[in-house]
């Protein structure tokens, strides 16, 4: 089994029957400042803790979702540029 096969299997596993975006796409979108707030709101419910952490750091994440992410990612939310005074 080569690396390509392993990555394909991983992609299929994390896609979970289309319920969530593939993991690596979700990570990239959660970090990108060009990602629309609506997509970040969906990613805030992703199964991956790392995706949620990146959403918590993204300045385009809606405030409602930042508040929901505080219990698990307080440091990331508090460091979010959107909340800087």
ABEGO torsion letter per residue (X at the ends): XBAAAAAAAAAAAAAGGGABBBAAAAAAAAABAABBAAAAAAAAABABAAAAAAAAABAABBAAAAAAAAAAAAAAAAABAAABX
